[in-house]
Amino acid sequence: MSNDDLDPTGKPKNEPLSPEGMAAEWATMPDLLMEEGEQDGGTDRLMSQDEIDTMLGFSIGDDRDARNGIQAIVDSGSVAYERLPMLEIIFERLVRLLSTSLRNFFTDNVEVSLESIRSVRFGDYINSISLPAMLSVFKAEEWDNFGLITIESSLIYSVLDTMFGGKRGQPAPRVDGRPFTSIEINMLKRVIALILSDAEAAFKPLSPVRFTVDRIESNPRFVSISRPANAAIRVELKFDMEGRGGCLHLLLPYATIEPIRELLLESFMGEKLGRDAIWENHLATEVWQTDVAVTCVLHETQMPLKRVMKLEIGDTLMFDARPDSTVALRCGDFIVSEGRIGRVDDKIAVQVVSPLRRSKTTIAAFDSATSHLGSPS
């Protein structure tokens, strides 16, 4: 057997390799490549673990926006919340309302901040909940679906410590290994009801909705309001009560907000005509006070251009109209009414004999027509 029939490891080329032989061949390949003078950037270079993670899209940390590769393709099935710009406006409004409501509720300074808004899968979020935690399932009556409020343990004990008169500036003691008592659950229900009430007020300018508490759970397995693979929006709110506090998560599955999806696509409230009552009333007031020119048309006729060019001073044009015939009252190119010519003292007057002709195009019809023209074909 010649040397050409042997591979770099000394074994015949045509002989099938065992698993141990394949492992040994892979282990010796970098040394062989370096001995043959191959550069690190060659096509046969082995990839490091960091390069493999980058290609697959898996990285250390929770920066999902920076993912690429295969993981980015997998996550592309979930709708990013940035495609619904109205959501951020609504939740910023919720933060302002909660800051005032909780300050009055606790009679203490409470700072509420919006930490993040992310698109997650329901199953991944449920698996990431750290216990102990309080989970409240609520129902959106008008949307006929459910949502979830998760209160972390640090916020639970901080709220209870504040409500029962704990000292300021000290972290609330955490008691593990026991379920929540009925008193603690009833106290937290009041806070959850307050949060849902402010959430109703935040959504009201866009779409009136009523949130009602369905049940309180402490085990994530009992809050199956959506399928694990379905997408949802997770809103993280941070509460700070002078050294005490924690985070609260508001989870809304995309199926829940589907009835108002068209409204959430707007860049600001009242983007479409007729949605903003203040602007509509202001526009109606200004239009009502506007002066317009009204023209009284006695008669209209058609004649050849050569006859018009031959008209001279003193010529008479005969109208096919009687003295009691009605005349048209025009505003621009539109006929608004009809009337009869008369005389009051030494001035010519027109008596209106028919009601004003209203436009057949309503606001709803105009809004539908403009949206149809603006949509891509």
C-alpha positions in Angstrom: 0.0 0.0 0.0 1.5 3.4 -1.1 1.5 6.6 0.9 -1.1 8.1 -1.4 -3.7 5.5 -0.1 -3.2 6.7 3.5 -4.9 9.6 5.1 -2.9 12.1 7.4 -3.6 9.9 10.4 -1.9 6.8 8.8 -5.1 4.9 8.1 -6.4 3.7 4.7 -8.6 6.3 3.0 -11.3 3.9 1.9 -11.7 2.2 5.3 -14.9 3.4 7.2 -14.1 5.2 10.4 -15.4 4.2 13.7 -16.9 6.8 16.1 -13.6 6.8 18.1 -11.7 7.3 14.8 -13.8 10.2 13.8 -13.3 11.9 17.1 -9.5 11.4 16.9 -9.5 12.8 13.3 -11.4 15.9 14.4 -9.0 16.3 17.3 -5.9 16.2 15.1 -7.3 18.3 12.3 -6.2 21.8 13.7 -2.7 20.6 14.1 -2.6 19.2 10.6 -3.9 22.4 9.2 -1.4 24.5 11.0 1.4 22.2 9.8 0.3 22.6 6.2 0.4 26.4 6.5 -3.3 27.1 6.3 -4.4 30.5 7.6 -6.9 31.0 10.4 -9.3 32.7 7.9 -9.3 29.7 5.5 -12.5 27.8 4.5 -11.5 24.7 6.5 -10.9 26.6 9.8 -12.8 25.3 12.8 -15.3 27.7 14.3 -15.1 28.7 17.9 -17.9 28.5 20.4 -18.5 32.2 20.2 -18.8 32.1 16.5 -21.2 29.2 16.6 -23.4 31.1 19.1 -23.3 34.2 17.0 -24.4 32.2 13.9 -27.2 30.5 15.7 -28.3 33.8 17.4 -27.8 32.6 21.0 -26.0 35.1 23.2 -25.6 35.6 26.9 -28.0 38.2 28.3 -31.6 39.2 27.6 -30.9 41.6 24.7 -33.4 40.1 22.3 -33.2 43.0 19.9 -29.6 42.1 19.0 -30.3 38.5 18.1 -29.5 37.3 14.7 -29.1 34.1 12.7 -31.4 31.1 13.3 -32.7 32.5 16.6 -33.8 35.7 14.8 -35.7 33.6 12.3 -37.4 31.7 15.0 -38.4 34.8 17.0 -39.6 36.6 13.8 -43.0 34.8 14.2 -43.9 37.1 17.2 -45.2 40.6 16.4 -43.0 43.3 17.8 -44.8 45.8 19.9 -43.1 48.7 18.0 -45.6 48.0 15.2 -48.3 49.2 17.6 -47.1 52.7 18.5 -50.2 53.5 20.5 -49.3 51.0 23.2 -46.4 53.0 24.5 -48.6 56.1 24.8 -51.3 54.2 26.7 -48.8 52.7 29.2 -47.1 56.0 29.7 -50.5 57.4 30.6 -51.0 54.5 32.9 -47.8 55.3 34.7 -48.9 58.9 35.3 -52.3 57.8 36.6 -50.7 55.2 38.9 -48.3 57.7 40.4 -51.2 59.8 41.6 -53.6 57.0 42.6 -51.0 55.0 44.6 -49.8 58.1 46.4 -53.3 58.8 47.6 -53.8 55.1 48.4 -50.7 54.7 50.5 -50.6 58.3 51.8 -46.9 58.1 51.0 -44.6 58.9 48.1 -44.7 56.3 45.4 -42.7 56.5 42.2 -43.8 54.5 39.3 -41.7 54.1 36.2 -42.1 52.2 32.9 -39.1 49.8 32.7 -39.8 48.0 29.4 -42.4 46.8 26.9 -41.5 43.6 25.2 -43.0 40.9 23.0 -42.7 37.5 24.6 -44.1 34.0 24.1 -46.6 33.1 26.8 -45.0 29.8 27.7 -41.5 31.4 28.0 -42.9 34.1 30.3 -44.7 31.6 32.6 -41.5 29.6 32.9 -39.5 32.7 33.9 -41.7 33.7 36.8 -39.8 33.4 40.1 -41.8 32.2 43.1 -43.2 33.3 45.4 -45.4 35.6 43.3 -49.0 36.8 43.2 -50.7 36.2 39.8 -54.0 37.9 39.1 -56.0 36.8 36.0 -58.4 39.6 34.8 -60.9 39.7 32.1 -61.5 42.5 29.5 -65.2 42.5 29.2 -65.5 44.3 25.9 -62.7 42.4 24.3 -63.9 39.0 25.6 -60.5 37.8 26.6 -58.0 37.7 29.5 -54.9 39.3 30.8 -52.4 38.7 33.6 -50.9 40.8 36.4 -47.8 39.4 38.1 -46.6 41.0 41.4 -43.0 40.0 42.4 -42.3 38.9 46.0 -40.3 42.0 46.8 -43.2 44.3 45.8 -45.7 42.1 47.6 -43.9 42.4 51.0 -43.1 46.1 50.4 -46.8 46.8 49.8 -47.9 44.8 52.8 -45.2 46.5 55.0 -46.4 49.9 53.9 -50.1 49.2 54.4 -49.5 47.8 57.9 -47.3 50.8 59.0 -43.7 49.5 58.5 -40.8 51.9 58.9 -39.5 53.9 56.0 -36.1 53.3 54.4 -35.9 49.7 55.4 -36.4 46.8 53.0 -39.5 44.7 53.8 -38.7 41.3 55.3 -39.2 38.3 53.0 -40.9 35.3 54.4 -40.5 32.1 52.3 -41.9 28.7 52.7 -45.6 29.6 53.4 -48.6 30.5 51.3 -50.1 33.9 51.4 -52.7 34.4 54.0 -56.3 35.6 53.3 -55.5 39.0 54.8 -52.6 39.5 52.6 -54.5 38.4 49.5 -57.4 40.8 50.3 -55.0 43.6 50.8 -53.3 42.9 47.5 -56.7 42.7 45.8 -57.3 46.3 46.6 -54.0 47.3 45.0 -54.8 45.1 41.9 -58.3 46.7 41.6 -56.7 50.1 41.7 -54.2 49.2 39.0 -57.0 47.8 36.8 -59.1 50.9 37.3 -56.3 53.2 36.1 -55.7 50.8 33.2 -59.3 51.3 32.2 -58.8 55.1 32.3 -55.6 54.8 30.2 -57.4 52.8 27.5 -60.6 54.9 27.6 -59.6 57.6 25.1 -58.8 54.9 22.6 -61.4 52.2 23.4 -63.6 52.0 26.5 -63.0 48.7 28.3 -63.8 47.2 31.7 -61.2 45.0 33.5 -62.5 42.7 36.2 -60.5 40.4 38.5 -61.3 36.8 37.6 -59.1 34.9 40.1 -55.9 35.1 42.2 -53.3 32.4 41.9 -49.9 31.7 43.4 -48.9 28.9 41.0 -48.0 29.8 37.3 -49.4 26.5 36.1 -53.0 27.6 36.9 -53.0 30.8 34.8 -53.3 29.2 31.4 -55.0 32.1 29.6 -53.2 31.5 26.3 -51.3 28.7 24.5 -47.6 28.5 25.3 -46.5 29.4 21.8 -48.8 32.4 21.4 -47.3 35.9 21.5 -48.0 38.4 24.2 -47.0 41.9 25.3 -45.2 42.1 28.7 -45.2 45.5 30.4 -42.8 45.9 33.3 -43.6 48.6 35.9 -41.2 49.4 38.7 -42.5 50.8 42.1 -40.3 52.7 44.5 -41.6 53.6 47.9 -38.6 55.3 49.5 -36.2 52.4 49.6 -38.9 49.7 49.3 -40.5 48.4 46.2 -40.3 46.0 43.3 -41.6 45.2 39.9 -45.1 44.4 38.5 -45.7 42.8 35.1 -48.8 43.3 33.0 -49.2 40.7 30.4 -51.6 41.1 27.5 -51.8 38.3 24.8 -52.1 39.5 21.3 -55.5 37.8 21.1 -56.8 40.0 23.8 -55.9 43.3 22.0 -56.9 42.0 18.6 -60.3 43.9 18.7 -58.5 47.2 18.9 -55.5 46.4 16.7 -56.5 49.0 14.1 -56.6 51.7 16.8 -53.3 50.7 18.1 -51.7 51.1 14.7 -52.3 54.9 14.9 -49.4 57.1 15.8 -51.5 59.3 18.0 -55.0 59.4 19.4 -57.5 60.8 16.9 -55.3 60.2 13.9 -58.4 59.6 11.7 -61.0 62.2 11.0 -63.7 62.5 13.6 -61.9 60.6 16.4 -60.8 63.7 18.3 -63.9 65.4 19.8 -62.0 68.6 20.8 -60.6 69.2 17.4 -64.0 68.4 15.7 -65.9 70.9 17.9 -63.2 73.6 17.3 -63.4 73.0 13.5 -67.2 73.1 13.5 -67.2 76.4 15.5 -64.7 78.0 13.1 -66.6 76.8 10.0 -69.9 78.2 11.5 -68.3 81.7 11.8 -66.7 81.7 8.3 -68.0 84.2 5.7 -68.8 82.7 2.3 -69.8 84.4 -1.0 -73.2 83.4 -2.4 -74.0 84.0 -6.1 -77.5 84.4 -7.5 -77.6 82.8 -11.0 -80.6 84.1 -13.0 -80.2 81.7 -16.0 -77.6 79.7 -17.8 -77.6 79.1 -21.6 -75.2 77.9 -24.2 -74.3 79.5 -27.5 -71.7 79.2 -30.2 -68.3 80.9 -29.7 -68.6 82.8 -32.9 -71.8 84.4 -31.7 -70.2 85.3 -28.4 -67.3 87.0 -30.3 -69.8 89.1 -32.3 -71.6 90.5 -29.2 -71.6 94.3 -29.1 -72.9 97.0 -26.8 -76.6 97.2 -26.9 -77.2 93.6 -28.0 -80.0 91.7 -26.1 -79.8 88.1 -24.8 -83.1 86.3 -24.4 -83.4 84.0 -21.4 -85.7 81.0 -21.5 -87.1 82.0 -18.1 -90.3 83.6 -16.8 -90.4 86.4 -14.2 -91.7 84.0 -11.6 -89.1 81.3 -12.3 -86.7 80.3 -9.5 -83.1 81.2 -9.6 -80.1 79.2 -8.3 -78.1 80.2 -5.2 -74.5 79.0 -5.6 -71.6 78.9 -3.3 -68.6 78.3 -5.4 -69.4 75.3 -7.7 -72.2 74.0 -5.5 -75.9 74.9 -5.6 -77.0 75.4 -2.0 -80.6 76.4 -2.5 -83.2 78.1 -4.9 -85.1 81.3 -4.6 -87.3 83.9 -6.4 -86.3 87.4 -7.4 -88.2 90.2 -5.7 -87.8 93.8 -4.4 -87.6 95.3 -1.0 -87.8 99.1 -1.0 -85.2 100.1 -3.5 -83.1 97.0 -3.4 -83.3 93.6 -5.2 -84.0 90.7 -2.9 -84.1 86.9 -3.2 -86.6 84.8 -1.3 -85.4 81.3 -0.5 -88.0 78.8 -1.5 -86.2 75.4 -0.9 -84.2 74.1 2.1 -80.5 74.0 2.0 -79.1 71.0 0.2 -76.9 69.0 2.6 -73.9 67.0 1.4 -74.5 63.3 0.9 -71.0 62.6 2.1 -70.9 61.8 5.8 -67.9 61.8 8.0 -68.0 58.0 8.1 -68.2 57.7 4.3 -65.3 60.2 3.9 -63.2 58.4 6.5 -63.8 55.1 4.7 -63.0 56.5 1.3 -59.8 58.1 2.4 -58.6 54.9 4.2 -59.4 52.9 1.0 -57.4 55.3 -1.1 -54.5 55.3 1.3 -54.2 51.5 1.6 -51.7 49.7 -0.7 -53.2 47.8 -3.6 
